[in-house]
Amino acid sequence: RDRLTAALGALPGLLVYPSAANFVVVRCQAIPARTVFQRLYDEFGILVRDISTGVDLEECLRISVGRDDDVAAVIAAFTRIFGSNG
């Protein structure tokens, strides 16, 4: 979780909330959460939870923390998406 939080927190346009659970919540600021959700699935085969319809969770996604290779894949995908801002 710490590795995922640190890597995603370094990306422009993405706000990562602190977590003590087995998941991380991120707020997509530069790209709509629905777009990020769809790209993660379509382009990378990564399924996260779109929680953006929840109260005070606009543009938020929930990412479960998995094995090291899963975390690496999530970091790489978010870096591709947010590193180029789209």
C-alpha positions in Angstrom: 0.0 0.0 0.0 2.8 2.4 0.9 4.5 1.8 -2.5 1.2 2.4 -4.4 0.4 5.5 -2.4 3.8 7.0 -2.9 3.9 6.3 -6.7 0.4 7.5 -7.4 0.8 10.5 -5.2 3.8 11.7 -7.3 1.6 11.9 -10.5 0.3 15.2 -11.5 -3.5 15.5 -11.5 -4.1 12.7 -9.0 -4.7 13.1 -5.3 -4.2 10.1 -3.1 -5.8 9.8 0.3 -4.0 8.2 3.2 -5.2 4.7 4.0 -4.7 2.0 6.6 -6.9 -0.4 4.7 -6.2 -2.9 1.9 -7.2 -0.3 -0.6 -6.3 3.3 -1.7 -8.7 6.0 -2.7 -7.6 8.4 -5.4 -9.3 11.6 -6.7 -8.8 12.2 -10.4 -8.3 15.9 -10.9 -6.8 16.2 -14.4 -8.9 13.5 -16.1 -12.5 12.4 -15.3 -12.7 9.3 -13.0 -15.0 7.6 -15.5 -12.4 8.0 -18.3 -9.6 6.7 -16.1 -11.8 3.7 -15.0 -12.6 2.8 -18.6 -9.0 3.2 -19.8 -7.6 1.1 -17.0 -10.0 -1.7 -18.0 -9.9 -1.3 -21.8 -6.1 -0.7 -22.2 -4.6 -2.5 -19.3 -7.1 -5.1 -18.1 -7.2 -3.5 -14.7 -10.5 -3.3 -12.8 -10.9 -0.8 -10.0 -14.0 0.5 -8.3 -15.6 3.7 -9.5 -16.9 5.3 -6.3 -17.4 8.7 -7.7 -21.2 8.6 -7.1 -20.7 8.5 -3.3 -21.2 11.5 -1.1 -18.0 13.6 -1.2 -16.3 11.1 -3.5 -16.7 13.0 -6.8 -14.1 11.8 -9.3 -12.8 9.1 -6.9 -11.7 5.6 -7.6 -10.9 2.8 -5.1 -7.9 0.6 -5.9 -7.4 -2.7 -4.0 -3.9 -3.4 -3.0 -2.8 -6.8 -4.4 0.4 -8.7 -5.0 3.6 -6.9 -5.9 3.1 -7.6 -9.6 -0.4 -6.2 -9.4 0.8 -3.1 -7.7 3.5 -2.6 -10.3 0.9 -3.0 -13.1 -1.4 -0.4 -11.5 1.4 2.0 -11.1 2.5 1.6 -14.7 -1.0 2.1 -16.0 -1.7 5.2 -13.9 1.8 6.6 -15.0 0.9 6.1 -18.6 -2.5 7.8 -18.2 -1.5 10.6 -15.9 2.1 11.0 -16.9 0.9 12.3 -20.3 -2.3 13.9 -18.8 -4.4 11.8 -21.2 
